[in-house]
């Protein structure tokens, strides 16, 4: 069995298109997206439409997805800047409200067996309520991830996202972050492929280059709130001089 894992598409349509085209060539049996389909990028509706209409795609909930499903409070919650709050308001307004019911069915955790191999898919470490994500650990050790994903102690591998850098660490389980698909300092989209072979996983990280000109054009033409600080924070400042 061959499976693709992507994470954090973040409303970046050209990056998602490039990754899915590359994944198609691998002939996978399933694709898992580990949260944050929307938010940050300028194509929330188009990105979500492509994800939802891709065959054999399964999802878990991310924090930006939950902001759409649950709605936003009247003011920016603690830890969210005013610009990020305005951006999420814009994102929610760009999406068909009828899709809330579809996304509400996305679980926060998927634990299953693939050919008798126990694996878990989750956006990031969860607090006791099962709906709140832990703070990001920038350079985690295997011990850090053992604690972060303690609830998945019976699994062989945990696939996650939220943190932008790709990572593979062996602790009590294998912890694999394919790396953010939609938000990178270069015009590259990350994904990973794994094969289930005789009770083990063989994992390969991949990266595909895409043309990001339409991404920048959409940010500007749609006057996406928060885009200027986002250029620096999530895209390495590469749009600043255009």
For each residue, the residues with C-beta under 8 A, 3 or more apart:
1: 29 30 114 115 195 196
2: 26 27 28 29 193 194 195 196
3: 28 29 30 31 32 114 193 194 195 196
4: 23 26 28 30 31 32 191 192 193
5: 31 32 33 34 121 159 176 178 191 192 193 194
6: 9 16 19 23 31 32 33 34 178 181 190 191
7: 33 34 35 36 123 159 160 161 162 177 178 179 180 181
8: 34 35 36 62 161 162 164 180 181 182 183
9: 6 12 15 16 33 36 37 38 41 47 51 181 182
10: 36 37 38 39 40 41 47 64 180 181 182 183 234
11: 37 38 39 40 41 42 43 44 47 48 91 182
12: 9 15 16 40 41 43 47 181 182 183 189 215
13: 16 17 41 43 46 47 50 214 215 218
14: 17 18 210 211 212 214 215
15: 9 12 18 19 181 182 187 189 210 212 215
16: 6 9 12 13 19 20 47 50 51 181 182 189
17: 13 14 20 21 50 210
18: 14 15 21 22 189 208 209 210
19: 6 15 16 22 23 181 189 190 191 208
20: 16 17 23 24 31 50 54
21: 17 18 24 25 208
22: 18 19 25 26 191 206 208
23: 4 6 19 20 26 28 31 191 193
24: 20 21 27
25: 21 22
26: 2 4 22 23 193
27: 2 24
28: 2 3 4 23 31 56 193
29: 1 2 3 56
30: 1 3 4 56 57 58
31: 3 4 5 6 20 23 28 54 56 57 58
32: 3 4 5 6 57 58 59 60 110 121 159
33: 5 6 7 9 37 51 57 58 59 60
34: 5 6 7 8 60 62 121 122 123 159 160 161 178
35: 7 8 59 60 61 62 63 64 65 122 123 124 161 162
36: 7 8 9 10 39 62 63 64 65 123 161 162 182
37: 9 10 11 33 47 48 51 59 62 64 65
38: 9 10 11 41 44 47 48 64 65 68 91 95
39: 10 11 36 44 62 63 64 65 67 87 88 91
40: 10 11 12 64 87 182 183 230 234
41: 9 10 11 12 13 38 44 47 182 183 215
42: 11 215 218 219 222 224 227
43: 11 12 13 46 47 215 218
44: 11 38 39 41 47 48 91 94 95
45: 48 49 94 95 96
46: 13 43 49 50
47: 9 10 11 12 13 16 37 38 41 43 44 50 51 182
48: 11 37 38 44 45 51 52 95 99
49: 45 46 52 53
50: 13 16 17 20 46 47 53 54
51: 9 16 33 37 47 48 54 57 59
52: 48 49 57 102
53: 49 50
54: 20 31 50 51 57
55:
56: 28 29 30 31
57: 30 31 32 33 51 52 54
58: 30 31 32 33 110 121
59: 32 33 35 37 51 103 106
60: 32 33 34 35 106 107 108 109 110 121 122 123
61: 35 65 66 69 103 106 107 108 123
62: 8 34 35 36 37 39 65 66 123 161 162
63: 35 36 39 66 67 123 133 162
64: 10 35 36 37 38 39 40 67 68 88 91
65: 35 36 37 38 39 61 62 68 69 103 106
66: 61 62 63 69 70 131
67: 39 63 64 70 71 72 88 91 92
68: 38 64 65 71 91 92 95 99 100 103
69: 61 65 66 100 103 104
70: 66 67
71: 67 68 92
72: 67 85 88 89 92
73: 76 77
74:
75: 85
76: 73 80 81 82 84 85
77: 73 80 85
78:
79:
80: 76 77 84 85 88
81: 76 84 85 229
82: 76 85 86
83: 86 87 225 226 229
84: 76 80 81 87 88 226
85: 72 75 76 77 80 81 82 88 89
86: 82 83 89 90 225 226
87: 39 40 83 84 90 91 224 225 226 227 230
88: 39 64 67 72 80 84 85 91 92
89: 72 85 86 92 93 225
90: 86 87 93 94 224 225
91: 11 38 39 44 64 67 68 87 88 94 95
92: 67 68 71 72 88 89 95
93: 89 90
94: 44 45 90 91
95: 38 44 45 48 68 91 92 99
96: 45 99
97: 100
98: 101 102
99: 48 68 95 96 102 103
100: 68 69 97 103 104
101: 98 104 105
102: 52 98 99 105
103: 59 61 65 68 69 99 100 106
104: 69 100 101
105: 101 102
106: 59 60 61 65 103
107: 60 61 110
108: 60 61 122 123 126 130 131
109: 60 120 121 122 126 130 151 152
110: 32 58 60 107 120 121 122
111: 118 119 120 121 152 155
112: 118 119
113: 116 117 118 119
114: 1 3 117 119 196
115: 1 196 199
116: 113 199
117: 113 114 156 157 196 199 200 201
118: 111 112 113 154 155 156
119: 111 112 113 114 155 156 157 158 159 201
120: 109 110 111 149 152 155 157 158 159 173
121: 5 32 34 58 60 109 110 111 158 159 160
122: 34 35 60 108 109 110 125 126 149 152 158 159 160
123: 7 34 35 36 60 61 62 63 108 133 160 161 162
124: 35 133 134 136 148 160 161 162 163
125: 122 133 134 148 149 160
126: 108 109 122 129 130 131 132 133 134 151
127: 130 131 132 133 134
128:
129: 126 132
130: 108 109 126 127
131: 66 108 126 127
132: 126 127 129
133: 63 123 124 125 126 127 162
134: 124 125 126 127 137 148
135:
136: 124 162 163
137: 134 140 144 145 148 163
138: 163
139:
140: 137 144 145 148 163 167 169
141: 144 145 169
142: 145 146 169 170 171 175
143: 146 147 171
144: 137 140 141 147 148
145: 137 140 141 142 148 149 158 169 171 175
146: 142 143 149 150 171 172 173
147: 143 144 150
148: 124 125 134 137 140 144 145
149: 120 122 125 145 146 152 158 160 173 175
150: 146 147 153
151: 109 126
152: 109 111 120 122 149 155 158 173
153: 150 172 173
154: 118
155: 111 118 119 120 152 158 173
156: 117 118 119 173 174 201
157: 117 119 120 173 174 175 176 194 201 203
158: 119 120 121 122 145 149 152 155 173 174 175 176
159: 5 7 32 34 119 120 121 122 176 177 178 192
160: 7 34 121 122 123 124 125 149 175 176 177
161: 7 8 34 35 36 62 123 124 177 178 180
162: 7 8 35 36 62 63 123 124 133 136
163: 124 136 137 138 140 167 177 180
164: 8 179 180 183 184 234
165: 177 179 180
166: 177 178 179 190 192 205
167: 140 163 175 176 177 179
168: 174 175 176 177 203 205
169: 140 141 142 145 174 175
170: 142 174 175
171: 142 143 145 146 174 175
172: 146 153
173: 120 146 149 152 153 155 156 157 158
174: 156 157 158 168 169 170 171 201 203
175: 142 145 149 157 158 160 167 168 169 170 171
176: 5 157 158 159 160 167 168 192 194 203
177: 7 159 160 161 163 165 166 167 168
178: 5 6 7 34 159 161 166 181 190 191 192 205
179: 7 164 165 166 167 184 190 205 207
180: 7 8 10 161 163 164 165 183 184 190
181: 6 7 8 9 10 12 15 16 19 178 189 190 191
182: 8 9 10 11 12 15 16 36 40 41 47 189
183: 8 10 12 40 41 164 180 234 235
184: 164 179 180 187 188 189 190 235 236
185: 235 236 238
186: 236 238
187: 15 184 209 210 211 212 238
188: 184 207 208 209 210
189: 12 15 16 18 19 181 182 184 207 208 210
190: 6 19 166 178 179 180 181 184 205 206 207
191: 4 5 6 19 22 23 178 181 206 207 208
192: 4 5 159 166 176 178 203 204 205 206
193: 2 3 4 5 23 26 28 203 204 206
194: 2 3 5 157 176 201 202 203 204
195: 1 2 3 201 202
196: 1 2 3 114 115 117 199 200 201
197: 200 201 202
198:
199: 115 116 117 196
200: 117 196 197
201: 117 119 156 157 174 194 195 196 197
202: 194 195 197
203: 157 168 174 176 192 193 194
204: 192 193 194
205: 166 168 178 179 190 192
206: 22 190 191 192 193
207: 179 188 189 190 191
208: 18 19 21 22 188 189 191
209: 18 187 188
210: 14 15 17 18 187 188 189
211: 14 187 214
212: 14 15 187 215 216 238
213: 216 217
214: 13 14 211 217 218
215: 12 13 14 15 41 42 43 212 218 219
216: 212 213 219 220 239 242
217: 213 214 220 221
218: 13 42 43 214 215 221 222 224
219: 42 215 216 222 224 227 230 231 239
220: 216 217 223 227
221: 217 218
222: 42 218 219
223: 220 227
224: 42 87 90 218 219 227 230
225: 83 86 87 89 90
226: 83 84 86 87 229 230
227: 42 87 219 220 223 224 230 231
228: 231 232
229: 81 83 226 232 233
230: 40 87 219 224 226 227 233 234 235
231: 219 227 228 234 235 237 238 239 240
232: 228 229 235 236 237 240
233: 229 230
234: 10 40 164 183 230 231
235: 183 184 185 230 231 232 238 239
236: 184 185 186 232
237: 231 232 240
238: 185 186 187 212 231 235
239: 216 219 231 235 242
240: 231 232 237
241:
242: 216 239
